[in-house]
Amino acid sequence: MSSPAAAGGDHGNIALAVREADLLLPAPNDDGDDHILAGVVGKHWVPADEKEILASKECGAGRPPLLYRTFRVKGMLINLYRFLTLIRVMVVILFFTWRMEHRDSDSMWLWWISVVGDFWFGLTWLLNQLTKLKPRKCVPKLSKLREQFDLSDGISNLPILDVFITTCDPVGEPMLYTMNSVLSILATDYPAEKYTTYFSDDGGSLIHYEGLLETAKFAALWVPFCRKHCVEPRAPENYFGRNVRRYTGNTPNEFIDDHRRMRAEYEDLKSRLDGLSAVIMKRSEAFNNTNTKEGHVNATWMSDGTQWQGTWIEQSKGHMKGNHPAICKVMLNQPSNDPELGMPASSDHPLDLSAVDVRLPTLVYLAREKRPQYSHRKKEGALNVQLRVSALLSNAPFIINFDCDHYVNNSQAFRAAMCFMLDPRDGDDTAFVQFPQRFDDVDPTDCYCNHNRMFFDATLLGLNGIQGPSFIGTGCMFRRAALYGADPPQWRPDDAKANVLHMPTIFGKSTSFINSVPAAANQERSLASPTTIVDETELASVMTGVYEDGTEWGNDVGWVYNIATEDVVTGFRLHRAGWISTYCAMEPDAFRGTAPINLTARLYQILRWSGGSLEMFFSRFCPLLAGRRIHPVQRIAYFNMTIYPVSSFFLVMYDLYPVMWLLHGQFYIQRPFQTFAVFVVVVIATAELIGMVEIKWSGLTLLDWFRSEQLYIIGTTGVYPTAMLHVLLRFLGLKGVSFKVTAKKLTGGARERLAELYDVQWVPLLVPTTVVIAVNVVSIGVAAGKAIAGRWSAAQVAWAATGLLFNMWMLLLLYPFVLGIMGRWSKRPYILFVLLAAVGAATASVYVAIARSM
C-alpha cells in the first residue's frame, strides 16, 4: 500500500475521460440496452430468450420490461460435450460388463471392492454430468431496472431491503475487515432510504460496538466521496490498496485533492480502531477506580458513563462470554425520503459535497441474548435473530446476507439481484439469488484451489439451467417470505393468498412479529417503517434464547440448525418447497472476501463442508426423501453434494493397490491385465477430454481444472475419511469430530498475507494423506529395486512401468499437499524433487541389498 503522500502520483494512472460505460461489457443482441454492469457472457454463449424478448416487445408499453437476459452455450460446443458424455457412458458400461464376465484376480475380495468402486465412480460421475448438460448464464439488465423504478425527480420505487452482516470474534475476525465490509454496504448504489444494515455481534463486545460508532462517523465522509467520484470498490482498505484505478466520476479536477484527504481520514480511522481496546481498558479502569461502592464489580464502561450490557473485559456473572443480555441500538437513523445535499468545502468540511446526496442508510447494532443453558446455534442462530429483529424494525421483503470478511466489490450488486427478484417472468417464484464467492490475496497459482472455479463457474451454471444454484453461505439475496416457509406462487392454490400460517407454534409468541409476517410478502413496499416506534420490550423478547423453544425456527422457518453446512440445507429446503434460485456472476465481481491460505486451514474448511454434507444425507433433509416439487435433476445435484465423501473409501484402496502388486512380484486386481489397462486408459482419457470441453464453455483455464482435480484427490485421501468417521460417531450417539471455524488473520499487505501460505500446523488430519504419499514413493523405489535386481522379465518391467504411471500421477495430484507440509522449504520446490528422488533411490538400494543377500 502506498503512502498518502504518493496519492498525487496517481495522476498518470487515472484515465480522467473514461466513463463508466466504457469499463463494462455490453450484453450481446440486447439492442444496446445494457452495457452497464452486464455479466461477462463470452464468445461461446448465445441468447436463449429471443422469443421472450420478442413477445415482450409485441405486448407494448403496458407490459413490465424483462429485467435480465438468459444465455446458453453454442449448439456445436454443448452438443459435443453431450456426445462425449454419451461416449464415456458407453465405455464405462462396456468396462463394467467386461469385468463381470472376467472374474479373475489374485485376490477376489479386492476384486469385488474394485468392481463396486468402479460402479460407484461411474454412477456418481454420470449423475454429476446430468446436472451440467444444460448450463445457463443470466445477465441483469440494470438500465431497464432504472427505467422502471427510478423516477426523474430522484425518487426511487425500488423495494426496501435488509442487509445482514454477522461477526463474533474481533480477534479471529479482524475488525478492520468487518468495518470495511460495513462501509462497502453503506456506500453501495442503492437508495439510502431503501435499505437497513443489521450488524450482528455474536460476541457482544464493546469493541465492536464502539468500532461501529467510529465507522459510522467515517461513513459520513466516505459514502458521499464514493457517490461523488463513482469509486469502485467501496471498501476503503481494498480501494486504497489498488495502485491503478480508472476514474469514472464527473469532477476529475477535484478528485486528487479529495482522494488525498479521504486517505488521510481513513488512516486516522484505522488508528482509532487499532487503539480501541486500550482506550476501553483505560476508561473502564478509571471508572472502576472512582466507583468504590460495596458490591461493585469491575465493569466495562461506555464513553457516556454507562455500563456496557454485553461481555465485560473481566468476566463477571451475567456478563461473561456466552452469558449476557440482548442489545439492540440504532447507530444511524432512518434517512428522509428526499435527497439531502451536503456542505461546501470549509475548514470543518474537508470535501465539497454541495452537489452530493449525503444521506446514509439505517444502521443497527444488535447482540442477541446468550445464556449457558441455551444452545446458541452459531451463525445460523444469529441470522434467525436478525430475521426477527429486522421484521420488527424494517420488515423488508428482501434480505441479503454477508460474512464479516466479505465486502461489496461492485456497487451495482444489490440492483443486479433485484433484476431477478422483480422480473415479470419468474421473479415471484425466485427464493434467492446467489453470487459467486471471489477472494483477494490468494497466491498467484491458487495452489489450494480457494477460488474453486470449477464449482462456481461450471457446476452452478449447470444448476442455473435446472432449478437454480444451492445457497453457499454468503453474498445471497433472499425473499423473506420464502425463509418464513411460504409456498411459491406456482404451488399455491388459485384461491390462496400470499401468506403463511402465522401461529405461535411456528413463529413464536411475539404478537408484533406475527403481525409483520403478511406484510413481508409485499414486495411492492418501497418505504420502511420508522425504527423508533417499536416496543423495546417486544424487540428484546425476540432476541432471547428461550424465544425459539417449541417453534419451527431452525427447522422449517429461517436458517436450518444442527448441520455444519446450514447454508446448503437451507437452500435445499427452499428448493424442496418448489422455489427456484438464480446464479448471477458480474464483472467486476459483486463481492469479494478473504480465503484460508495455508494448508491446515483449508483442509479444516473442506472437512466442515464434507462432514456437513454427509450429515445432511443422513438427516430428514436427505435429497432422496424430498417431495415432488423439486426438479428430478436438482434432486440428483443435491444427492451428489451430500454423498461425495463416500468416494474416499474406494480411492484410498486404489492408491494402495500398486503396493500389493509390487511387494508380491505379480499381483493383479484384474486379469487379463492388458485389456484392463486399455479400458482404464480409455475411461480416464474420455473423462479428461470432457473436462477440456467443459473448461471451454465455462471460460476457465487448464490450471483451474487441474487445481480442482488436485483438491479432490487431497480431500479424498485424508479429509473425506475423517468426515465419514464424524458421521459414524454421530450415528453412534457420540459427539463426532470438532469442526473448526476458519480464522482470518489481519496482515499489512498482500506480501505479508501470502507469507501465511508457508505456515505449517501439524494436525492429525494431515496424517492419512502423508501415508498415501509415502506409500506411493516407496512403491516406485521397490519397483526400481526389482528391475535392478533382475527379478522381473522385460514384459514385467513394461507392465510395471504402466502401473507406476498411476503412482506418479497420484504424486503429481498431491503436489500442493507436499508443498504445504514443507512449510518455508516449499519456496524452493526443487528440494522436494531431490528429496523424493533420494527416498526412491534409498528404497531401491535397500531392496537390492536384501535381494542379493538372500
Residue pairs with C-beta under 8 A, 6 or more apart in sequence:
1 240
1 241
1 748
1 749
2 9
2 243
4 260
4 263
4 264
4 267
7 256
7 259
7 260
7 263
8 256
8 260
10 243
10 245
10 256
10 259
11 256
13 243
13 244
13 245
14 245
14 246
14 247
14 252
14 255
15 246
15 247
16 247
16 252
16 255
18 246
18 247
18 248
19 248
20 36
20 230
20 248
21 35
21 36
23 246
23 248
24 35
24 36
24 37
24 38
24 587
25 35
25 38
25 40
25 41
25 587
26 32
26 34
26 35
26 38
27 33
27 34
27 35
27 38
27 39
27 41
27 69
27 139
27 141
28 41
28 46
28 47
28 71
29 47
29 50
30 38
30 69
30 141
33 141
33 143
33 144
34 69
34 139
34 140
34 141
34 142
34 143
34 144
36 142
36 143
36 412
37 140
37 142
37 410
37 412
37 416
37 586
37 587
38 139
38 140
38 142
38 587
39 137
39 138
39 139
39 140
39 584
39 585
39 586
39 587
40 585
40 587
40 699
41 71
41 137
41 139
42 699
44 73
44 74
44 77
44 696
44 697
44 699
45 71
45 72
45 73
45 74
45 137
45 697
46 71
46 72
46 73
46 74
47 53
47 69
47 70
47 71
47 72
48 70
48 71
48 72
48 136
49 66
49 69
49 70
52 66
52 425
53 66
53 69
56 63
56 65
56 66
63 424
64 148
64 424
65 141
65 144
65 147
65 148
65 424
66 141
66 144
66 423
66 424
66 425
67 140
67 141
67 144
67 145
67 148
67 418
67 419
67 420
67 422
67 423
67 424
67 427
68 138
68 139
68 140
68 141
68 419
68 420
68 423
69 138
69 139
69 141
70 136
70 137
70 138
70 139
71 136
71 137
71 138
71 139
72 78
72 134
72 135
72 136
72 137
72 465
73 81
73 135
73 697
74 697
77 693
77 696
77 697
78 133
78 135
78 697
80 693
81 133
81 690
81 693
81 694
81 697
82 133
84 686
84 689
84 690
84 693
85 129
85 133
85 690
87 686
88 125
88 683
88 686
88 687
88 690
89 126
91 679
91 682
91 683
91 686
92 118
92 122
92 125
92 126
92 683
94 679
95 118
95 679
95 683
96 115
96 118
96 119
96 122
98 675
98 679
99 115
99 118
99 670
99 676
100 115
102 670
102 671
102 672
102 675
103 111
104 670
104 671
104 672
105 111
105 668
105 669
105 670
105 671
106 664
106 666
106 667
106 668
106 669
106 671
107 660
107 667
107 669
110 653
110 657
110 660
110 669
111 669
111 670
113 650
113 653
114 650
114 653
114 654
114 657
114 669
114 670
116 650
117 649
117 650
117 651
117 653
117 654
120 646
120 647
120 650
121 647
121 650
124 640
124 643
124 644
124 647
125 687
127 636
127 639
127 640
128 640
129 690
130 633
130 636
131 459
131 462
131 463
131 466
131 633
131 634
131 636
131 637
131 640
132 458
132 459
132 461
132 462
132 694
133 462
134 462
134 465
134 466
135 458
135 461
135 462
135 464
135 465
135 697
135 698
136 461
136 464
136 465
137 461
137 464
137 585
138 420
138 464
138 582
138 583
138 584
140 415
140 416
140 417
140 419
140 420
140 584
140 586
141 419
142 412
142 415
142 416
142 419
144 419
145 158
145 415
145 418
145 419
145 422
146 415
148 157
149 156
149 157
149 158
150 156
150 157
150 158
151 157
154 338
154 339
155 337
155 338
156 191
156 194
156 526
157 526
158 190
158 191
158 194
158 415
158 418
158 526
159 194
159 396
159 397
159 398
159 418
159 421
159 422
159 523
159 524
159 525
159 526
160 194
160 195
160 196
160 394
160 396
160 397
160 398
160 525
160 526
160 527
160 528
161 190
161 194
161 195
161 196
161 396
161 398
161 399
161 400
161 414
161 418
161 477
162 195
162 196
162 198
162 386
162 390
162 394
162 396
162 398
162 399
162 400
162 480
163 185
163 195
163 196
163 197
163 198
163 399
163 400
163 401
163 402
164 198
164 200
164 383
164 386
164 387
164 390
164 399
164 400
164 401
164 402
165 178
165 181
165 182
165 185
165 197
165 198
165 199
165 200
165 401
165 402
165 403
165 404
166 200
166 202
166 379
166 382
166 383
166 386
166 401
166 402
166 403
166 404
167 173
167 178
167 199
167 200
167 201
167 202
167 203
167 208
167 404
168 201
168 202
168 203
168 379
168 382
169 203
169 743
170 178
170 203
170 205
170 207
170 208
170 211
172 741
172 743
172 744
173 404
173 405
173 743
173 744
174 744
174 745
174 746
175 207
175 208
175 211
175 273
175 276
176 237
176 270
176 273
176 746
177 237
177 404
177 405
177 594
177 744
177 746
178 208
178 211
178 404
178 405
179 211
179 212
179 214
179 215
179 269
179 273
180 235
180 236
180 237
180 238
180 407
181 235
181 402
181 404
181 405
181 406
181 407
181 408
182 197
182 199
182 212
182 215
182 219
182 363
183 215
183 218
183 219
183 222
183 223
183 234
183 235
183 236
183 407
184 233
184 234
184 235
184 407
184 408
184 409
185 197
185 402
185 407
185 408
186 197
186 219
186 222
186 223
186 332
186 360
186 361
186 363
187 219
187 222
187 223
187 226
187 227
187 231
187 234
187 408
187 411
188 234
188 408
188 411
188 413
188 414
189 411
189 412
189 414
189 415
190 361
190 414
190 415
192 335
192 357
192 359
192 360
192 361
193 334
193 335
193 336
193 337
193 359
193 361
193 527
193 528
194 361
194 526
194 528
195 361
195 362
195 396
195 414
196 334
196 361
196 362
196 363
196 364
196 390
196 393
196 394
196 396
196 528
196 531
197 361
197 362
197 363
197 364
198 364
198 366
198 386
198 389
198 390
199 208
199 212
199 331
199 363
199 364
199 365
199 366
200 366
200 367
200 368
200 382
200 383
200 385
200 386
201 208
201 209
201 310
201 365
201 366
201 367
202 367
202 368
202 376
202 379
202 382
203 310
203 311
203 321
203 367
204 309
204 310
204 311
204 321
204 324
204 327
204 367
204 370
205 310
205 311
206 280
206 300
206 302
206 308
206 310
206 311
207 276
207 277
207 280
208 365
209 302
209 308
209 310
209 327
209 329
209 365
210 276
210 280
210 302
210 303
211 273
211 276
212 331
212 363
212 365
213 331
214 269
214 272
214 273
214 276
215 269
216 331
216 332
216 360
216 363
218 265
218 266
218 269
219 332
219 360
220 358
220 360
221 262
221 265
221 350
221 351
222 234
222 236
222 262
222 265
222 266
223 358
223 360
224 342
224 351
224 353
224 356
224 357
224 358
225 231
225 258
225 262
225 351
226 234
226 411
227 356
227 357
228 249
228 251
228 254
228 258
228 351
228 353
228 355
228 356
229 247
229 248
229 249
229 251
229 255
229 258
229 259
230 247
230 248
230 249
230 250
231 239
231 249
232 239
232 245
232 248
232 409
232 410
232 411
232 588
233 239
233 407
233 408
233 409
233 410
233 411
233 588
233 592
234 407
234 408
234 411
235 407
235 408
235 409
236 262
236 266
238 407
238 409
238 440
238 592
239 245
240 263
240 266
241 749
241 750
247 255
249 255
254 352
258 351
258 352
261 350
261 351
262 351
265 350
280 300
280 301
280 313
281 313
283 301
283 303
284 298
284 299
284 300
284 301
284 313
287 299
287 301
287 305
288 296
288 298
288 299
288 301
297 314
297 316
298 312
298 313
298 314
298 316
299 307
299 308
299 312
299 316
299 319
300 307
300 308
300 311
300 312
300 313
300 314
300 319
301 307
301 308
302 308
308 319
309 319
309 324
309 325
309 327
310 319
310 324
310 325
310 327
310 367
311 319
311 320
311 321
311 324
312 319
312 320
315 321
317 323
318 324
318 325
322 370
322 371
322 372
322 376
323 370
323 371
323 372
324 367
324 369
324 370
325 369
325 540
326 366
326 367
326 368
326 369
326 540
326 543
326 544
327 365
327 366
327 367
328 364
328 365
328 366
328 367
328 389
328 536
328 539
328 540
328 543
329 364
329 365
329 366
330 362
330 363
330 364
330 365
330 531
330 532
331 363
331 364
331 365
332 360
332 361
332 362
332 363
333 362
333 531
333 532
334 362
334 528
334 530
334 531
335 359
335 360
335 361
335 362
336 359
337 527
339 357
339 359
340 357
340 358
340 359
341 353
341 354
341 355
341 356
341 357
341 358
342 349
342 351
342 353
342 354
342 356
342 357
342 358
343 349
343 353
343 354
344 352
344 353
344 354
345 351
345 352
362 394
362 528
362 531
364 389
364 393
364 531
366 385
366 386
366 389
366 543
368 376
368 381
368 382
368 385
368 543
368 544
368 545
369 540
369 543
369 544
369 545
370 376
370 545
371 545
373 545
374 545
374 546
375 381
376 382
376 545
377 384
377 554
377 561
377 562
379 566
380 554
380 558
380 559
380 560
380 561
380 566
380 570
381 554
381 561
383 401
383 558
383 559
384 548
384 553
384 554
384 557
384 558
384 559
385 542
385 543
387 399
387 480
387 483
387 558
387 559
388 508
388 510
388 513
388 542
388 543
388 547
389 539
389 542
389 543
390 396
390 399
391 480
391 513
391 516
391 517
391 520
392 510
392 512
392 513
392 516
392 534
392 538
392 539
392 542
393 528
393 529
393 531
393 534
393 539
394 528
394 529
394 531
395 480
395 516
395 519
395 520
395 528
395 529
396 480
396 525
396 528
397 479
397 480
397 481
397 520
397 521
397 522
397 523
397 525
398 417
398 418
398 421
398 477
398 478
398 479
398 480
398 523
399 477
399 478
399 479
399 480
399 483
400 414
400 417
400 475
400 476
400 477
400 478
401 474
401 475
401 476
401 478
402 474
402 475
402 591
403 473
403 474
403 593
405 593
405 594
405 744
406 437
406 474
406 475
406 591
406 592
406 593
406 594
407 591
407 592
407 593
408 590
408 591
409 438
409 588
409 589
409 590
409 591
409 592
410 416
410 586
410 588
410 589
410 590
410 591
412 586
413 435
413 586
413 590
413 591
414 477
416 584
416 586
416 590
417 433
417 435
417 477
417 584
418 477
420 427
420 430
420 433
420 582
420 584
421 427
421 430
421 433
421 477
421 479
421 523
422 523
423 430
426 580
428 488
428 489
429 488
429 489
429 490
429 578
429 579
429 580
430 468
430 479
430 579
430 580
430 581
430 582
431 478
431 479
431 482
431 488
431 574
431 575
431 579
431 580
431 581
432 468
432 471
432 476
432 477
432 478
432 479
432 482
432 571
432 574
432 579
432 581
432 582
433 476
433 477
433 581
433 582
433 583
433 584
434 460
434 468
434 469
434 470
434 471
434 472
434 475
434 476
434 571
434 581
434 582
434 583
434 584
435 475
435 476
435 583
435 584
435 585
435 586
435 590
435 591
436 456
436 457
436 460
436 475
436 583
436 585
436 589
436 590
437 452
437 456
437 472
437 473
437 474
437 475
437 591
437 593
438 451
438 589
438 591
438 592
438 593
439 450
439 451
439 592
439 593
439 594
439 595
440 592
440 593
440 594
440 750
441 594
441 595
441 597
441 750
441 753
441 754
442 450
442 451
442 595
442 597
443 597
443 754
443 757
445 703
445 707
446 703
446 704
446 707
447 707
447 757
447 816
447 819
447 820
448 596
448 597
448 599
448 602
448 707
448 711
448 816
448 820
449 707
449 708
449 710
449 711
450 595
450 596
450 597
450 602
451 595
451 704
451 707
452 708
452 711
453 698
453 700
453 704
453 708
454 694
454 695
454 698
454 700
454 704
454 705
454 708
455 708
456 585
457 585
457 698
457 699
457 700
457 704
458 694
458 695
458 698
458 700
460 469
460 470
460 583
461 583
461 698
462 637
463 469
463 470
463 583
463 634
463 637
464 582
464 583
466 631
466 633
466 634
466 637
467 575
467 580
467 581
467 630
467 631
467 633
467 634
468 575
468 580
468 581
468 582
468 583
468 634
469 571
469 581
469 582
469 583
470 567
470 568
470 571
470 572
470 575
470 581
470 637
470 638
470 641
471 567
471 568
471 570
471 571
471 574
471 581
472 567
472 568
472 571
473 567
474 591
474 593
475 590
475 591
479 523
479 579
480 520
480 521
481 498
481 500
481 520
481 521
482 488
482 574
482 577
482 579
483 557
483 558
483 559
483 574
484 500
484 507
484 517
484 520
484 557
484 558
485 500
485 506
485 552
485 556
485 557
485 577
486 498
486 499
486 500
486 521
487 496
487 577
487 578
488 577
488 578
488 579
488 580
489 498
490 578
491 577
491 578
491 629
492 498
498 521
499 517
499 518
499 521
500 506
500 517
500 521
502 514
502 515
502 517
502 518
503 514
504 514
504 551
505 550
505 551
505 552
506 551
506 552
506 556
506 557
507 513
507 514
507 517
507 551
507 552
507 553
507 557
508 514
508 542
508 547
508 548
508 551
508 553
509 541
509 547
510 538
510 541
510 542
510 547
511 538
512 534
512 535
512 538
513 538
513 542
519 525
541 547
547 553
548 554
551 557
554 560
554 561
554 562
555 561
556 573
559 566
559 567
559 570
560 566
560 569
560 570
560 573
560 621
563 569
563 612
563 615
563 616
563 619
563 621
564 608
564 609
564 611
564 612
564 615
564 739
565 608
565 609
565 612
565 613
565 615
565 616
566 612
568 612
568 613
568 616
568 638
568 641
569 612
569 616
569 619
569 621
571 581
572 616
572 621
572 623
572 626
572 638
573 621
574 581
575 581
575 626
575 630
575 631
575 634
575 638
576 621
576 626
576 627
576 629
576 630
577 629
578 629
578 630
584 590
594 744
596 602
596 604
596 605
596 742
597 753
597 754
597 756
597 757
598 756
598 757
598 758
598 759
598 760
598 761
598 820
599 760
599 766
599 816
599 817
599 820
599 821
600 759
600 760
600 761
600 763
600 765
600 766
600 820
601 742
601 743
601 761
603 714
603 718
603 719
603 765
603 766
604 739
604 740
604 742
604 763
604 765
605 742
606 711
606 715
606 719
607 719
607 722
607 723
607 726
607 737
607 739
607 765
608 739
608 740
608 741
610 644
610 645
610 715
610 719
610 720
610 723
611 645
611 722
611 723
611 726
611 727
611 736
611 737
611 739
612 739
613 641
613 642
613 643
613 644
613 645
613 723
614 642
614 643
614 645
614 646
614 723
614 724
614 726
614 727
615 726
615 727
615 730
616 622
616 642
617 623
617 639
617 642
617 643
618 727
618 731
622 642
623 630
623 635
623 636
623 638
623 639
623 641
623 642
624 635
624 639
626 635
626 638
630 638
644 720
645 715
645 716
645 720
645 721
645 723
645 724
646 720
646 724
647 716
647 720
648 715
648 716
648 717
648 719
648 720
648 721
648 724
649 721
649 724
651 713
651 716
651 717
652 716
652 717
652 721
652 768
652 772
655 717
655 772
655 775
655 776
655 810
656 772
656 775
657 669
658 776
658 779
658 803
658 804
658 806
658 807
659 775
659 778
659 779
660 667
661 667
661 668
661 669
661 803
662 779
662 782
662 783
662 786
662 800
662 803
663 782
665 786
665 791
665 792
666 796
668 676
669 676
670 676
673 799
674 799
677 799
677 802
691 705
692 705
694 700
694 705
695 701
695 702
695 704
695 705
707 816
709 813
710 813
710 814
710 815
710 816
711 816
713 810
713 813
713 814
714 769
714 813
714 814
714 816
714 817
717 768
717 769
717 772
717 814
718 765
718 766
718 767
718 768
718 769
718 772
719 765
721 768
722 737
722 765
722 768
723 737
725 737
726 736
726 737
727 736
729 735
729 736
729 737
730 736
745 753
745 756
747 753
747 755
747 756
758 823
758 824
758 826
758 827
759 823
760 820
760 821
760 822
760 823
762 821
766 821
769 814
769 817
770 821
772 810
772 814
773 811
773 814
773 817
773 818
776 807
776 810
776 811
777 811
777 836
777 839
777 840
777 843
778 839
778 840
778 843
779 804
779 807
780 804
780 807
780 808
780 840
780 843
781 839
781 840
781 841
781 842
781 843
781 844
781 846
781 847
782 843
782 844
782 847
783 800
783 803
783 804
784 840
784 841
784 843
784 844
785 843
785 844
785 845
785 846
785 847
785 848
785 851
786 792
786 800
786 847
786 851
787 797
787 800
788 844
788 848
789 847
789 848
789 851
789 852
791 851
792 800
811 818
811 836
818 832
819 826
819 829
819 832
820 826
822 831
822 832
825 831
825 832
826 832
